[in-house]
Each structure stands twice: as C-alpha cells, then as structure tokens.
Amino acid sequence: MTTWFITGISRGLGLALAKAALAEGDTVIGTVRTGRPDLPAGRGTLHVLTVDLADGDAAEAAVGQAFALAGRIDVIVNNAGYGLLGAVEQASDDEVARLFAVDVFAPFRIIRAALPRLRAQGAGHIVNITSIAGRAPGAASGLYAAAKHALEGLSSSLAQEVGPLGIKVTAVAPGAFRTDFLSNHSIRKSSAEDAAYADSVGRMSSAFDGMAGRQLGDPDRAAQAIMAAVRSDTPPLHLLLGSDALNRARSKLDAVIAEIDAWEAVTRSTDFTDRG
C-alpha cells in the first residue's frame, strides 16, 4: 500500500484525492488549516495535521511529523493553495506576499524538508498541483499565474536533479474543476479595482464569477487520474487535467511557436559573427 502526504485535504482536489487513496486502502497524512475533513476512512488509515502553510516553520515541521507517523512516505502532494484575481497593477504587497508564501514557498519548504528522507529511501514521488494558468496565463490572474509558473519551473528542474536518485516529479496543471476554488474559501480578489481594466480584467473576473458551479472538471475523476500517474512506471513530468486545460495549452503552444518563427531572424542575429 502507498503512504501519501497531501497538503490541503479540507476541500477540492485535495479532499477528492485523499478520499480516493483511502478507498484503495492507502495511508493518508493530510494537512488542514482548521477543523477536520469529512472523510470516510474506507480501508485506509487517515492522519490529520493542523498546519498554517503560510508559516514556513510549520510547513517543515509537518513534514517531520508525517515521517514520524509513517516512517516512510511514498507520495508527497503539494496541493494546498488559493487564487488571487485582479489586475497586476492593483495587487498590494501584502496580497502578493501571502499568495507566494502559500502557493510557492510552502511547497518549496516541504520539498526541501522531505528530500533528505526521500533520498534515504531511494524512492518517492513529488506531485505539485499547479494550474493551467501557470502554463497559459490569462488576464485577471497575473499574480496567481506567476506563482503557479514558478512551481512549474521548480518541478521541471527538480525532476532533473532527483531523477537519478530514484525520485519522480509530476506537475499537475488542472483546468476548471467543480470544487469551491472560486468561492471565498479559495479565491481572493485584489481590494482595489480600476475601470481602466474593465475590458480585460473586469471581463475575465465576471467570467470567473459566472463559472462557479458549472466547471467542466470532475474532482473525483481528477483524483483517479493523479493516482494513475503516480502508479505508472513512466509517470508524466507534466500532466494536464481537463479538456479546457488541454485546449488552452495547445493554443498557447501554437502561439509560442508562431512567434518564435516570426522572430527567428532577429533571434539568430544576436550571435557573434566570429565563431572562431
């Protein structure tokens, strides 16, 4: 059986993944900020740690507690996080600092604390839940996209560092899933607004508001997809979840390739002409 350490199991994808793992008879050590999640134990074993991931010391301490409980952890899932909507210009220092503390620095600290133990095991799988916003950003989510893009970059480099040590890494980029991500529990909006951004940020913010409860993605199916990736002999480094994420990623790649081609001559012109 597999032992999981999953951050943010109170709701959303973290809750769905914990439920799926427990149903398989696995052990789940999950973090919450407050309370206790409504999770049937199934055939598995559940341990709940109360952690404020905005506190770096607490995040690292939770890793120590998790290994003390289980002895060995097979899969670490950095799932906890939240979104920040609004124009980049309007975001305050405090809003951005807290966003990065939870969405970037907490996963980094968890990974850093876990790696010596995973290396000693000679095995393990780190799963970082990012977002399609980190691969194909849109208006109104610039800072959130920046945070998730950072986690994407960390995952890509980390995979090359730890692959020879028997440790696997997967960055999971979901599209819109029917969780409470768009509720006040998981999404925040910059307190300041400017009518100058009505046609870009305002339009996208309204679209997000109208999407709540009608998202295409099924979190239980997403959980099964993550479990399949973890149990694969050749897990992906980058996993998209949801047809909307797939469409956005392909459109972004097409646009990037087209721009590279259009500016190729300028790109090549910056090399030294003397190759001696």
Buried (B, 14 or more C-beta within 10 A) or exposed (E): EBBBBBBBBBBBBBBBBBBBBBBEEBBBBBBBEEEEBEBEEBEBBBBBBEBBBBBBEBBBBBBEBBBEBBEEBBBBBBBBBBBBBBBBEBBEEEBBEBBBBBBBBBBBBBBEBBBEBBBEBEEBBBBBBBBBBBBBBBBBBBBBBBBBBBBBEBBEEBBEEBEEEEBBBBBBBBBBBBBBBBEEEBBBBBEEBEEEBEEEBBEBBEEBEEBBEEBEBBBBBBBBBBBEBBEEEEBEBBBBBBEBBBBBBEEBEEEEEEEEEEEEEEEEEEEEEEEE
